[in-house]
Amino acid sequence: MFHATVSVTLRSSILDPQGKAVEHGIHSLGFDAVANVRMGKLIEMDVDAATEAEARHMAEEVARKLLANPVMEDFRIVLTPTERTVPS
Amino acid sequence: MFHATVSVTLRSSILDPQGKAVEHGIHSLGFDAVANVRMGKLIEMDVDAATEAEARHMAEEVARKLLANPVMEDFRIVLTPTERTVPS
């Protein structure tokens, strides 16, 4: 069993009006040292797989087919084994 | 200059209907080994600060005041130095 964290981010060439709005809010709070705010999605899930390679393959398939828009977004996956991976 | 990645996640005690909907979609695609899907937000930003401690303090203030709802959400911050931090 693995815990997968999928980060979905807009490609840098794509305009991000939501990020611009948040950046405006941040500056309104007085934090002028913050710039280039970009918004993305974070999806966390448990993947029941025997090996890390199998879990990564499954998470990549899910990200490619459902979570990310391949035209506009990139994704990256971080896997961490959970306690049920290696039964003693 | 630091690049800050702020991950905002719903607390585990809070129901996540969006995550449930995504999980249903994942299962519809045939990925039955995926469970406990939770949706969060990812905010990336550049923080102009002299030290990592200063950048972290600023990012935490921004997350606490604007990006996360402290009643329902937790956040964590990952900082990475960017090339403009140490001018040669």
Backbone of each chain as nested JSON, in Angstrom:
{
  "chains": [
    {"id": "A", "residues": [
      {"number": 1, "name": "MET", "atoms": {"N": [0.853, -1.206, 0.0], "CA": [0.0, 0.0, 0.0], "C": [0.882, 1.247, 0.0]}},
      {"number": 2, "name": "PHE", "atoms": {"N": [0.551, 2.156, -0.906], "CA": [1.329, 3.387, -1.014], "C": [0.395, 4.589, -0.921]}},
      {"number": 3, "name": "HIS", "atoms": {"N": [0.967, 5.666, -0.404], "CA": [0.249, 6.928, -0.42], "C": [0.807, 7.758, -1.565]}},
      {"number": 4, "name": "ALA", "atoms": {"N": [-0.063, 8.181, -2.479], "CA": [0.381, 8.952, -3.641], "C": [-0.104, 10.386, -3.516]}},
      {"number": 5, "name": "THR", "atoms": {"N": [0.804, 11.323, -3.725], "CA": [0.451, 12.737, -3.78], "C": [0.69, 13.21, -5.205]}},
      {"number": 6, "name": "VAL", "atoms": {"N": [-0.387, 13.593, -5.873], "CA": [-0.3, 14.042, -7.262], "C": [-0.448, 15.562, -7.284]}},
      {"number": 7, "name": "SER", "atoms": {"N": [0.572, 16.258, -7.776], "CA": [0.523, 17.71, -7.918], "C": [0.263, 18.032, -9.38]}},
      {"number": 8, "name": "VAL", "atoms": {"N": [-0.807, 18.757, -9.641], "CA": [-1.164, 19.146, -10.998], "C": [-0.982, 20.65, -11.118]}},
      {"number": 9, "name": "THR", "atoms": {"N": [-0.108, 21.063, -12.033], "CA": [0.184, 22.499, -12.177], "C": [-0.034, 22.923, -13.619]}},
      {"number": 10, "name": "LEU", "atoms": {"N": [-0.466, 24.15, -13.793], "CA": [-0.591, 24.72, -15.133], "C": [0.786, 24.85, -15.76]}},
      {"number": 11, "name": "ARG", "atoms": {"N": [0.888, 24.574, -17.054], "CA": [2.163, 24.805, -17.737], "C": [2.513, 26.28, -17.669]}},
      {"number": 12, "name": "SER", "atoms": {"N": [3.817, 26.561, -17.665], "CA": [4.244, 27.946, -17.441], "C": [3.805, 28.867, -18.579]}},
      {"number": 13, "name": "SER", "atoms": {"N": [3.529, 28.295, -19.755], "CA": [3.102, 29.133, -20.874], "C": [1.624, 29.505, -20.809]}},
      {"number": 14, "name": "ILE", "atoms": {"N": [0.889, 28.915, -19.86], "CA": [-0.555, 29.15, -19.757], "C": [-0.817, 30.251, -18.733]}},
      {"number": 15, "name": "LEU", "atoms": {"N": [-1.613, 31.226, -19.105], "CA": [-1.977, 32.293, -18.178], "C": [-2.772, 31.729, -17.003]}},
      {"number": 16, "name": "ASP", "atoms": {"N": [-2.561, 32.29, -15.82], "CA": [-3.219, 31.791, -14.611], "C": [-3.938, 32.945, -13.904]}},
      {"number": 17, "name": "PRO", "atoms": {"N": [-5.157, 33.258, -14.353], "CA": [-5.877, 34.397, -13.745], "C": [-6.186, 34.185, -12.266]}},
      {"number": 18, "name": "GLN", "atoms": {"N": [-6.402, 32.926, -11.865], "CA": [-6.666, 32.661, -10.439], "C": [-5.432, 33.011, -9.609]}},
      {"number": 19, "name": "GLY", "atoms": {"N": [-4.259, 32.614, -10.123], "CA": [-3.019, 32.957, -9.427], "C": [-2.811, 34.453, -9.35]}},
      {"number": 20, "name": "LYS", "atoms": {"N": [-3.149, 35.157, -10.435], "CA": [-3.025, 36.619, -10.441], "C": [-3.926, 37.246, -9.383]}},
      {"number": 21, "name": "ALA", "atoms": {"N": [-5.135, 36.711, -9.253], "CA": [-6.071, 37.246, -8.258], "C": [-5.544, 37.021, -6.842]}},
      {"number": 22, "name": "VAL", "atoms": {"N": [-4.998, 35.817, -6.606], "CA": [-4.443, 35.524, -5.279], "C": [-3.227, 36.42, -5.012]}},
      {"number": 23, "name": "GLU", "atoms": {"N": [-2.412, 36.62, -6.035], "CA": [-1.239, 37.491, -5.876], "C": [-1.677, 38.909, -5.513]}},
      {"number": 24, "name": "HIS", "atoms": {"N": [-2.735, 39.371, -6.156], "CA": [-3.265, 40.696, -5.826], "C": [-3.706, 40.747, -4.363]}},
      {"number": 25, "name": "GLY", "atoms": {"N": [-4.368, 39.683, -3.915], "CA": [-4.781, 39.624, -2.506], "C": [-3.597, 39.631, -1.562]}},
      {"number": 26, "name": "ILE", "atoms": {"N": [-2.543, 38.896, -1.935], "CA": [-1.332, 38.84, -1.097], "C": [-0.697, 40.235, -0.99]}},
      {"number": 27, "name": "HIS", "atoms": {"N": [-0.64, 40.926, -2.123], "CA": [-0.061, 42.277, -2.099], "C": [-0.938, 43.228, -1.284]}},
      {"number": 28, "name": "SER", "atoms": {"N": [-2.256, 43.032, -1.338], "CA": [-3.157, 43.875, -0.548], "C": [-2.928, 43.691, 0.943]}},
      {"number": 29, "name": "LEU", "atoms": {"N": [-2.441, 42.5, 1.321], "CA": [-2.131, 42.252, 2.738], "C": [-0.777, 42.843, 3.12]}},
      {"number": 30, "name": "GLY", "atoms": {"N": [-0.049, 43.382, 2.143], "CA": [1.226, 44.024, 2.452], "C": [2.457, 43.189, 2.155]}},
      {"number": 31, "name": "PHE", "atoms": {"N": [2.257, 42.0, 1.579], "CA": [3.411, 41.14, 1.291], "C": [3.885, 41.397, -0.139]}},
      {"number": 32, "name": "ASP", "atoms": {"N": [4.639, 42.474, -0.316], "CA": [5.066, 42.866, -1.659], "C": [6.207, 41.997, -2.178]}},
      {"number": 33, "name": "ALA", "atoms": {"N": [6.844, 41.237, -1.294], "CA": [7.986, 40.412, -1.71], "C": [7.552, 39.098, -2.359]}},
      {"number": 34, "name": "VAL", "atoms": {"N": [6.231, 38.881, -2.483], "CA": [5.725, 37.647, -3.092], "C": [5.353, 37.932, -4.546]}},
      {"number": 35, "name": "ALA", "atoms": {"N": [5.778, 37.056, -5.451], "CA": [5.505, 37.269, -6.872], "C": [5.287, 35.924, -7.559]}},
      {"number": 36, "name": "ASN", "atoms": {"N": [4.813, 35.986, -8.806], "CA": [4.642, 34.794, -9.654], "C": [3.814, 33.708, -8.974]}},
      {"number": 37, "name": "VAL", "atoms": {"N": [2.67, 34.086, -8.435], "CA": [1.804, 33.113, -7.764], "C": [1.075, 32.283, -8.822]}},
      {"number": 38, "name": "ARG", "atoms": {"N": [1.141, 30.974, -8.661], "CA": [0.458, 30.06, -9.583], "C": [-0.358, 29.079, -8.752]}},
      {"number": 39, "name": "MET", "atoms": {"N": [-1.574, 28.816, -9.188], "CA": [-2.446, 27.903, -8.458], "C": [-2.431, 26.536, -9.138]}},
      {"number": 40, "name": "GLY", "atoms": {"N": [-2.448, 25.497, -8.326], "CA": [-2.526, 24.148, -8.861], "C": [-3.451, 23.304, -8.011]}},
      {"number": 41, "name": "LYS", "atoms": {"N": [-3.512, 22.034, -8.35], "CA": [-4.341, 21.097, -7.599], "C": [-3.453, 20.063, -6.937]}},
      {"number": 42, "name": "LEU", "atoms": {"N": [-3.926, 19.594, -5.8], "CA": [-3.212, 18.558, -5.067], "C": [-4.205, 17.422, -4.844]}},
      {"number": 43, "name": "ILE", "atoms": {"N": [-3.838, 16.226, -5.274], "CA": [-4.723, 15.087, -5.069], "C": [-3.951, 14.029, -4.288]}},
      {"number": 44, "name": "GLU", "atoms": {"N": [-4.498, 13.635, -3.154], "CA": [-3.871, 12.596, -2.348], "C": [-4.738, 11.348, -2.407]}},
      {"number": 45, "name": "MET", "atoms": {"N": [-4.073, 10.197, -2.475], "CA": [-4.832, 8.951, -2.565], "C": [-3.996, 7.795, -2.047]}},
      {"number": 46, "name": "ASP", "atoms": {"N": [-4.673, 6.74, -1.645], "CA": [-3.999, 5.492, -1.294], "C": [-4.08, 4.556, -2.486]}},
      {"number": 47, "name": "VAL", "atoms": {"N": [-2.954, 3.932, -2.821], "CA": [-2.902, 3.002, -3.947], "C": [-2.475, 1.642, -3.408]}},
      {"number": 48, "name": "ASP", "atoms": {"N": [-3.321, 0.643, -3.612], "CA": [-3.025, -0.713, -3.142], "C": [-2.261, -1.447, -4.232]}},
      {"number": 49, "name": "ALA", "atoms": {"N": [-0.95, -1.543, -4.073], "CA": [-0.119, -2.204, -5.079], "C": [1.013, -2.917, -4.359]}},
      {"number": 50, "name": "ALA", "atoms": {"N": [1.533, -3.95, -5.009], "CA": [2.578, -4.762, -4.373], "C": [3.924, -4.055, -4.407]}},
      {"number": 51, "name": "THR", "atoms": {"N": [4.204, -3.352, -5.472], "CA": [5.513, -2.717, -5.616], "C": [5.335, -1.231, -5.902]}},
      {"number": 52, "name": "GLU", "atoms": {"N": [6.412, -0.463, -5.645], "CA": [6.354, 0.967, -5.905], "C": [6.181, 1.238, -7.406]}},
      {"number": 53, "name": "ALA", "atoms": {"N": [6.82, 0.411, -8.253], "CA": [6.694, 0.597, -9.7], "C": [5.242, 0.437, -10.145]}},
      {"number": 54, "name": "GLU", "atoms": {"N": [4.58, -0.561, -9.571], "CA": [3.179, -0.796, -9.929], "C": [2.295, 0.365, -9.458]}},
      {"number": 55, "name": "ALA", "atoms": {"N": [2.561, 0.842, -8.238], "CA": [1.786, 1.961, -7.706], "C": [2.011, 3.221, -8.545]}},
      {"number": 56, "name": "ARG", "atoms": {"N": [3.27, 3.449, -8.946], "CA": [3.565, 4.633, -9.756], "C": [2.873, 4.554, -11.112]}},
      {"number": 57, "name": "HIS", "atoms": {"N": [2.903, 3.374, -11.707], "CA": [2.251, 3.203, -13.008], "C": [0.757, 3.507, -12.884]}},
      {"number": 58, "name": "MET", "atoms": {"N": [0.141, 2.994, -11.823], "CA": [-1.298, 3.21, -11.651], "C": [-1.601, 4.69, -11.415]}},
      {"number": 59, "name": "ALA", "atoms": {"N": [-0.803, 5.33, -10.555], "CA": [-1.034, 6.753, -10.269], "C": [-0.836, 7.6, -11.522]}},
      {"number": 60, "name": "GLU", "atoms": {"N": [0.152, 7.233, -12.344], "CA": [0.382, 7.988, -13.586], "C": [-0.79, 7.83, -14.553]}},
      {"number": 61, "name": "GLU", "atoms": {"N": [-1.32, 6.634, -14.625], "CA": [-2.475, 6.4, -15.502], "C": [-3.673, 7.236, -15.042]}},
      {"number": 62, "name": "VAL", "atoms": {"N": [-3.903, 7.229, -13.729], "CA": [-5.025, 7.995, -13.174], "C": [-4.822, 9.486, -13.447]}},
      {"number": 63, "name": "ALA", "atoms": {"N": [-3.583, 9.964, -13.24], "CA": [-3.314, 11.387, -13.447], "C": [-3.508, 11.757, -14.912]}},
      {"number": 64, "name": "ARG", "atoms": {"N": [-3.01, 10.896, -15.804], "CA": [-3.064, 11.193, -17.234], "C": [-4.497, 11.161, -17.746]}},
      {"number": 65, "name": "LYS", "atoms": {"N": [-5.28, 10.177, -17.25], "CA": [-6.617, 9.984, -17.811], "C": [-7.68, 10.852, -17.15]}},
      {"number": 66, "name": "LEU", "atoms": {"N": [-7.445, 11.24, -15.879], "CA": [-8.546, 11.902, -15.169], "C": [-8.14, 13.209, -14.49]}},
      {"number": 67, "name": "LEU", "atoms": {"N": [-6.967, 13.238, -13.856], "CA": [-6.683, 14.364, -12.959], "C": [-6.121, 15.576, -13.682]}},
      {"number": 68, "name": "ALA", "atoms": {"N": [-5.3, 15.345, -14.705], "CA": [-4.645, 16.458, -15.388], "C": [-5.164, 16.598, -16.807]}},
      {"number": 69, "name": "ASN", "atoms": {"N": [-5.189, 17.824, -17.284], "CA": [-5.488, 18.104, -18.679], "C": [-4.165, 18.165, -19.428]}},
      {"number": 70, "name": "PRO", "atoms": {"N": [-3.86, 17.162, -20.261], "CA": [-2.522, 17.08, -20.85], "C": [-2.181, 18.265, -21.753]}},
      {"number": 71, "name": "VAL", "atoms": {"N": [-3.176, 18.985, -22.208], "CA": [-2.902, 20.138, -23.077], "C": [-2.351, 21.311, -22.267]}},
      {"number": 72, "name": "MET", "atoms": {"N": [-2.871, 21.482, -21.056], "CA": [-2.548, 22.692, -20.296], "C": [-1.776, 22.429, -19.013]}},
      {"number": 73, "name": "GLU", "atoms": {"N": [-1.739, 21.193, -18.569], "CA": [-1.211, 20.942, -17.23], "C": [-0.116, 19.876, -17.22]}},
      {"number": 74, "name": "ASP", "atoms": {"N": [0.785, 19.997, -16.281], "CA": [1.767, 18.959, -15.982], "C": [1.403, 18.338, -14.634]}},
      {"number": 75, "name": "PHE", "atoms": {"N": [1.929, 17.139, -14.387], "CA": [1.718, 16.561, -13.062], "C": [2.994, 15.888, -12.603]}},
      {"number": 76, "name": "ARG", "atoms": {"N": [3.122, 15.793, -11.296], "CA": [4.201, 14.999, -10.738], "C": [3.638, 14.207, -9.559]}},
      {"number": 77, "name": "ILE", "atoms": {"N": [4.279, 13.074, -9.311], "CA": [3.735, 12.119, -8.343], "C": [4.8, 11.804, -7.307]}},
      {"number": 78, "name": "VAL", "atoms": {"N": [4.431, 11.89, -6.051], "CA": [5.326, 11.483, -4.969], "C": [4.665, 10.312, -4.249]}},
      {"number": 79, "name": "LEU", "atoms": {"N": [5.389, 9.201, -4.15], "CA": [4.853, 7.998, -3.502], "C": [5.559, 7.77, -2.177]}},
      {"number": 80, "name": "THR", "atoms": {"N": [4.798, 7.432, -1.153], "CA": [5.414, 7.027, 0.109], "C": [4.76, 5.721, 0.551]}},
      {"number": 81, "name": "PRO", "atoms": {"N": [5.563, 4.747, 0.94], "CA": [4.978, 3.495, 1.419], "C": [4.233, 3.74, 2.738]}},
      {"number": 82, "name": "THR", "atoms": {"N": [3.129, 3.068, 2.916], "CA": [2.425, 3.168, 4.191], "C": [2.62, 1.859, 4.953]}},
      {"number": 83, "name": "GLU", "atoms": {"N": [2.172, 1.854, 6.183], "CA": [2.546, 0.761, 7.081], "C": [2.073, -0.619, 6.612]}},
      {"number": 84, "name": "ARG", "atoms": {"N": [1.071, -0.633, 5.708], "CA": [0.545, -1.936, 5.304], "C": [1.337, -2.553, 4.147]}},
      {"number": 85, "name": "THR", "atoms": {"N": [2.409, -1.866, 3.703], "CA": [3.15, -2.373, 2.533], "C": [3.908, -3.661, 2.839]}},
      {"number": 86, "name": "VAL", "atoms": {"N": [4.605, -3.653, 3.961], "CA": [5.449, -4.806, 4.284], "C": [4.902, -5.464, 5.555]}},
      {"number": 87, "name": "PRO", "atoms": {"N": [4.013, -6.429, 5.402], "CA": [3.518, -7.105, 6.604], "C": [4.633, -7.934, 7.226]}},
      {"number": 88, "name": "SER", "atoms": {"N": [4.756, -7.88, 8.533], "CA": [5.856, -8.604, 9.176], "C": [5.428, -10.033, 9.488]}}
    ]},
    {"id": "B", "residues": [
      {"number": 1, "name": "MET", "atoms": {"N": [16.216, 34.907, -2.942], "CA": [14.938, 34.553, -3.592], "C": [14.667, 33.061, -3.382]}},
      {"number": 2, "name": "PHE", "atoms": {"N": [13.457, 32.773, -2.961], "CA": [13.093, 31.382, -2.728], "C": [11.808, 31.06, -3.485]}},
      {"number": 3, "name": "HIS", "atoms": {"N": [11.695, 29.808, -3.873], "CA": [10.449, 29.327, -4.457], "C": [9.705, 28.574, -3.359]}},
      {"number": 4, "name": "ALA", "atoms": {"N": [8.479, 28.992, -3.083], "CA": [7.692, 28.364, -2.023], "C": [6.534, 27.59, -2.637]}},
      {"number": 5, "name": "THR", "atoms": {"N": [6.379, 26.354, -2.2], "CA": [5.23, 25.547, -2.594], "C": [4.379, 25.314, -1.351]}},
      {"number": 6, "name": "VAL", "atoms": {"N": [3.165, 25.846, -1.377], "CA": [2.263, 25.724, -0.237], "C": [1.192, 24.695, -0.581]}},
      {"number": 7, "name": "SER", "atoms": {"N": [1.121, 23.635, 0.189], "CA": [0.089, 22.612, 0.006], "C": [-0.982, 22.821, 1.067]}},
      {"number": 8, "name": "VAL", "atoms": {"N": [-2.206, 23.009, 0.623], "CA": [-3.321, 23.216, 1.545], "C": [-4.233, 22.009, 1.449]}},
      {"number": 9, "name": "THR", "atoms": {"N": [-4.424, 21.322, 2.568], "CA": [-5.233, 20.105, 2.555], "C": [-6.343, 20.194, 3.604]}},
      {"number": 10, "name": "LEU", "atoms": {"N": [-7.474, 19.606, 3.284], "CA": [-8.565, 19.529, 4.25], "C": [-8.133, 18.67, 5.43]}},
      {"number": 11, "name": "ARG", "atoms": {"N": [-8.512, 19.067, 6.635], "CA": [-8.221, 18.212, 7.788], "C": [-8.938, 16.878, 7.627]}},
      {"number": 12, "name": "SER", "atoms": {"N": [-8.325, 15.831, 8.181], "CA": [-8.859, 14.489, 7.938], "C": [-10.25, 14.307, 8.524]}},
      {"number": 13, "name": "SER", "atoms": {"N": [-10.616, 15.136, 9.499], "CA": [-11.946, 14.994, 10.102], "C": [-13.037, 15.658, 9.256]}},
      {"number": 14, "name": "ILE", "atoms": {"N": [-12.634, 16.383, 8.21], "CA": [-13.6, 17.112, 7.384], "C": [-13.971, 16.267, 6.163]}},
      {"number": 15, "name": "LEU", "atoms": {"N": [-15.275, 16.119, 5.911], "CA": [-15.723, 15.381, 4.732], "C": [-15.257, 16.082, 3.46]}},
      {"number": 16, "name": "ASP", "atoms": {"N": [-14.923, 15.306, 2.438], "CA": [-14.407, 15.863, 1.185], "C": [-15.238, 15.336, 0.014]}},
      {"number": 17, "name": "PRO", "atoms": {"N": [-16.382, 15.961, -0.272], "CA": [-17.245, 15.466, -1.349], "C": [-16.577, 15.534, -2.725]}},
      {"number": 18, "name": "GLN", "atoms": {"N": [-15.713, 16.531, -2.929], "CA": [-15.01, 16.616, -4.219], "C": [-14.087, 15.399, -4.398]}},
      {"number": 19, "name": "GLY", "atoms": {"N": [-13.388, 15.045, -3.315], "CA": [-12.531, 13.869, -3.369], "C": [-13.328, 12.601, -3.624]}},
      {"number": 20, "name": "LYS", "atoms": {"N": [-14.507, 12.511, -2.994], "CA": [-15.368, 11.337, -3.215], "C": [-15.793, 11.249, -4.676]}},
      {"number": 21, "name": "ALA", "atoms": {"N": [-16.121, 12.395, -5.286], "CA": [-16.537, 12.409, -6.687], "C": [-15.389, 11.959, -7.59]}},
      {"number": 22, "name": "VAL", "atoms": {"N": [-14.18, 12.462, -7.296], "CA": [-13.016, 12.064, -8.095], "C": [-12.748, 10.571, -7.917]}},
      {"number": 23, "name": "GLU", "atoms": {"N": [-12.887, 10.088, -6.678], "CA": [-12.667, 8.661, -6.422], "C": [-13.655, 7.813, -7.216]}},
      {"number": 24, "name": "HIS", "atoms": {"N": [-14.898, 8.273, -7.27], "CA": [-15.905, 7.563, -8.062], "C": [-15.492, 7.526, -9.529]}},
      {"number": 25, "name": "GLY", "atoms": {"N": [-14.983, 8.657, -10.037], "CA": [-14.512, 8.688, -11.426], "C": [-13.354, 7.742, -11.657]}},
      {"number": 26, "name": "ILE", "atoms": {"N": [-12.431, 7.69, -10.7], "CA": [-11.278, 6.783, -10.815], "C": [-11.745, 5.328, -10.864]}},
      {"number": 27, "name": "HIS", "atoms": {"N": [-12.7, 4.99, -9.988], "CA": [-13.216, 3.619, -9.987], "C": [-13.953, 3.309, -11.292]}},
      {"number": 28, "name": "SER", "atoms": {"N": [-14.64, 4.309, -11.847], "CA": [-15.333, 4.107, -13.124], "C": [-14.357, 3.798, -14.244]}},
      {"number": 29, "name": "LEU", "atoms": {"N": [-13.11, 4.304, -14.125], "CA": [-12.09, 4.006, -15.129], "C": [-11.473, 2.624, -14.923]}},
      {"number": 30, "name": "GLY", "atoms": {"N": [-11.856, 1.957, -13.842], "CA": [-11.371, 0.606, -13.607], "C": [-10.249, 0.494, -12.594]}},
      {"number": 31, "name": "PHE", "atoms": {"N": [-9.87, 1.615, -11.977], "CA": [-8.778, 1.584, -11.003], "C": [-9.36, 1.362, -9.599]}},
      {"number": 32, "name": "ASP", "atoms": {"N": [-9.67, 0.103, -9.302], "CA": [-10.305, -0.194, -8.02], "C": [-9.329, -0.177, -6.855]}},
      {"number": 33, "name": "ALA", "atoms": {"N": [-8.033, -0.185, -7.144], "CA": [-7.026, -0.225, -6.083], "C": [-6.754, 1.152, -5.486]}},
      {"number": 34, "name": "VAL", "atoms": {"N": [-7.457, 2.173, -5.968], "CA": [-7.265, 3.532, -5.458], "C": [-8.37, 3.848, -4.457]}},
      {"number": 35, "name": "ALA", "atoms": {"N": [-7.985, 4.395, -3.303], "CA": [-8.971, 4.704, -2.268], "C": [-8.565, 5.97, -1.534]}},
      {"number": 36, "name": "ASN", "atoms": {"N": [-9.464, 6.461, -0.714], "CA": [-9.214, 7.618, 0.165], "C": [-8.7, 8.833, -0.603]}},
      {"number": 37, "name": "VAL", "atoms": {"N": [-9.372, 9.165, -1.691], "CA": [-8.946, 10.314, -2.49], "C": [-9.353, 11.607, -1.781]}},
      {"number": 38, "name": "ARG", "atoms": {"N": [-8.393, 12.51, -1.633], "CA": [-8.666, 13.813, -1.001], "C": [-8.123, 14.898, -1.918]}},
      {"number": 39, "name": "MET", "atoms": {"N": [-8.898, 15.952, -2.08], "CA": [-8.479, 17.048, -2.942], "C": [-7.921, 18.188, -2.091]}},
      {"number": 40, "name": "GLY", "atoms": {"N": [-6.868, 18.8, -2.591], "CA": [-6.303, 19.956, -1.907], "C": [-5.903, 21.009, -2.913]}},
      {"number": 41, "name": "LYS", "atoms": {"N": [-5.291, 22.065, -2.402], "CA": [-4.829, 23.145, -3.273], "C": [-3.313, 23.215, -3.206]}},
      {"number": 42, "name": "LEU", "atoms": {"N": [-2.743, 23.647, -4.304], "CA": [-1.298, 23.816, -4.389], "C": [-1.059, 25.249, -4.835]}},
      {"number": 43, "name": "ILE", "atoms": {"N": [-0.287, 25.997, -4.06], "CA": [0.023, 27.376, -4.439], "C": [1.54, 27.504, -4.531]}},
      {"number": 44, "name": "GLU", "atoms": {"N": [2.009, 27.928, -5.684], "CA": [3.439, 28.137, -5.868], "C": [3.698, 29.626, -6.001]}},
      {"number": 45, "name": "MET", "atoms": {"N": [4.795, 30.078, -5.396], "CA": [5.098, 31.509, -5.451], "C": [6.588, 31.727, -5.253]}},
      {"number": 46, "name": "ASP", "atoms": {"N": [7.058, 32.867, -5.725], "CA": [8.426, 33.291, -5.452], "C": [8.401, 34.266, -4.284]}},
      {"number": 47, "name": "VAL", "atoms": {"N": [9.316, 34.078, -3.354], "CA": [9.402, 34.949, -2.183], "C": [10.792, 35.582, -2.167]}},
      {"number": 48, "name": "ASP", "atoms": {"N": [10.815, 36.889, -2.201], "CA": [12.085, 37.616, -2.203], "C": [12.482, 37.887, -0.753]}},
      {"number": 49, "name": "ALA", "atoms": {"N": [13.403, 37.103, -0.246], "CA": [13.838, 37.243, 1.142], "C": [15.317, 36.907, 1.219]}},
      {"number": 50, "name": "ALA", "atoms": {"N": [15.991, 37.468, 2.223], "CA": [17.44, 37.281, 2.327], "C": [17.786, 35.901, 2.875]}},
      {"number": 51, "name": "THR", "atoms": {"N": [16.968, 35.398, 3.788], "CA": [17.271, 34.111, 4.407], "C": [16.076, 33.17, 4.277]}},
      {"number": 52, "name": "GLU", "atoms": {"N": [16.363, 31.88, 4.413], "CA": [15.279, 30.904, 4.326], "C": [14.288, 31.1, 5.477]}},
      {"number": 53, "name": "ALA", "atoms": {"N": [14.784, 31.474, 6.66], "CA": [13.896, 31.683, 7.807], "C": [12.92, 32.819, 7.523]}},
      {"number": 54, "name": "GLU", "atoms": {"N": [13.429, 33.875, 6.909], "CA": [12.568, 35.021, 6.592], "C": [11.527, 34.632, 5.542]}},
      {"number": 55, "name": "ALA", "atoms": {"N": [11.976, 33.874, 4.531], "CA": [11.048, 33.435, 3.489], "C": [9.972, 32.528, 4.07]}},
      {"number": 56, "name": "ARG", "atoms": {"N": [10.369, 31.618, 4.972], "CA": [9.402, 30.709, 5.58], "C": [8.384, 31.466, 6.42]}},
      {"number": 57, "name": "HIS", "atoms": {"N": [8.871, 32.439, 7.171], "CA": [7.974, 33.243, 8.0], "C": [6.94, 33.957, 7.124]}},
      {"number": 58, "name": "MET", "atoms": {"N": [7.42, 34.523, 6.001], "CA": [6.508, 35.248, 5.125], "C": [5.486, 34.305, 4.494]}},
      {"number": 59, "name": "ALA", "atoms": {"N": [5.965, 33.15, 4.015], "CA": [5.056, 32.189, 3.384], "C": [4.023, 31.674, 4.397]}},
      {"number": 60, "name": "GLU", "atoms": {"N": [4.454, 31.472, 5.637], "CA": [3.513, 31.007, 6.664], "C": [2.446, 32.055, 6.96]}},
      {"number": 61, "name": "GLU", "atoms": {"N": [2.866, 33.313, 7.004], "CA": [1.901, 34.389, 7.245], "C": [0.875, 34.455, 6.115]}},
      {"number": 62, "name": "VAL", "atoms": {"N": [1.368, 34.347, 4.873], "CA": [0.475, 34.392, 3.716], "C": [-0.495, 33.21, 3.747]}},
      {"number": 63, "name": "ALA", "atoms": {"N": [0.039, 32.022, 4.068], "CA": [-0.809, 30.831, 4.108], "C": [-1.869, 30.963, 5.201]}},
      {"number": 64, "name": "ARG", "atoms": {"N": [-1.447, 31.453, 6.355], "CA": [-2.366, 31.55, 7.495], "C": [-3.446, 32.597, 7.25]}},
      {"number": 65, "name": "LYS", "atoms": {"N": [-3.044, 33.726, 6.639], "CA": [-3.984, 34.838, 6.502], "C": [-4.852, 34.752, 5.263]}},
      {"number": 66, "name": "LEU", "atoms": {"N": [-4.362, 34.058, 4.218], "CA": [-5.085, 34.134, 2.949], "C": [-5.366, 32.777, 2.314]}},
      {"number": 67, "name": "LEU", "atoms": {"N": [-4.376, 31.884, 2.321], "CA": [-4.498, 30.69, 1.477], "C": [-5.278, 29.562, 2.137]}},
      {"number": 68, "name": "ALA", "atoms": {"N": [-5.139, 29.417, 3.45], "CA": [-5.793, 28.3, 4.135], "C": [-6.887, 28.804, 5.07]}},
      {"number": 69, "name": "ASN", "atoms": {"N": [-7.907, 28.005, 5.213], "CA": [-8.952, 28.257, 6.201], "C": [-8.55, 27.504, 7.472]}},
      {"number": 70, "name": "PRO", "atoms": {"N": [-8.137, 28.23, 8.519], "CA": [-7.564, 27.536, 9.687], "C": [-8.551, 26.618, 10.415]}},
      {"number": 71, "name": "VAL", "atoms": {"N": [-9.83, 26.799, 10.181], "CA": [-10.819, 25.937, 10.837], "C": [-10.857, 24.553, 10.179]}},
      {"number": 72, "name": "MET", "atoms": {"N": [-10.695, 24.522, 8.858], "CA": [-10.921, 23.281, 8.116], "C": [-9.673, 22.731, 7.447]}},
      {"number": 73, "name": "GLU", "atoms": {"N": [-8.629, 23.542, 7.332], "CA": [-7.51, 23.128, 6.492], "C": [-6.175, 23.215, 7.234]}},
      {"number": 74, "name": "ASP", "atoms": {"N": [-5.268, 22.362, 6.832], "CA": [-3.866, 22.445, 7.256], "C": [-3.04, 22.87, 6.053]}},
      {"number": 75, "name": "PHE", "atoms": {"N": [-1.846, 23.39, 6.324], "CA": [-0.962, 23.689, 5.195], "C": [0.457, 23.28, 5.558]}},
      {"number": 76, "name": "ARG", "atoms": {"N": [1.241, 22.995, 4.509], "CA": [2.667, 22.803, 4.707], "C": [3.406, 23.517, 3.581]}},
      {"number": 77, "name": "ILE", "atoms": {"N": [4.62, 23.916, 3.899], "CA": [5.386, 24.78, 2.994], "C": [6.723, 24.123, 2.698]}},
      {"number": 78, "name": "VAL", "atoms": {"N": [7.053, 24.054, 1.417], "CA": [8.37, 23.577, 1.002], "C": [9.073, 24.729, 0.297]}},
      {"number": 79, "name": "LEU", "atoms": {"N": [10.265, 25.071, 0.785], "CA": [11.038, 26.169, 0.203], "C": [12.24, 25.618, -0.541]}},
      {"number": 80, "name": "THR", "atoms": {"N": [12.504, 26.169, -1.721], "CA": [13.748, 25.838, -2.415], "C": [14.396, 27.143, -2.852]}},
      {"number": 81, "name": "PRO", "atoms": {"N": [15.699, 27.28, -2.627], "CA": [16.396, 28.485, -3.073], "C": [16.409, 28.53, -4.594]}},
      {"number": 82, "name": "THR", "atoms": {"N": [16.273, 29.699, -5.153], "CA": [16.405, 29.844, -6.604], "C": [17.71, 30.561, -6.913]}},
      {"number": 83, "name": "GLU", "atoms": {"N": [18.042, 30.629, -8.167], "CA": [19.39, 31.045, -8.555], "C": [19.727, 32.465, -8.123]}},
      {"number": 84, "name": "ARG", "atoms": {"N": [18.695, 33.289, -7.86], "CA": [18.994, 34.674, -7.516], "C": [19.31, 34.871, -6.033]}},
      {"number": 85, "name": "THR", "atoms": {"N": [19.339, 33.759, -5.261], "CA": [19.558, 33.898, -3.823], "C": [20.979, 34.349, -3.499]}},
      {"number": 86, "name": "VAL", "atoms": {"N": [21.941, 33.693, -4.146], "CA": [23.326, 34.0, -3.82], "C": [23.998, 34.617, -5.053]}},
      {"number": 87, "name": "PRO", "atoms": {"N": [23.976, 35.931, -5.165], "CA": [24.652, 36.532, -6.308], "C": [26.158, 36.357, -6.18]}},
      {"number": 88, "name": "SER", "atoms": {"N": [26.803, 35.994, -7.268], "CA": [28.252, 35.749, -7.187], "C": [29.017, 37.046, -7.42]}}
    ]}
  ]
}
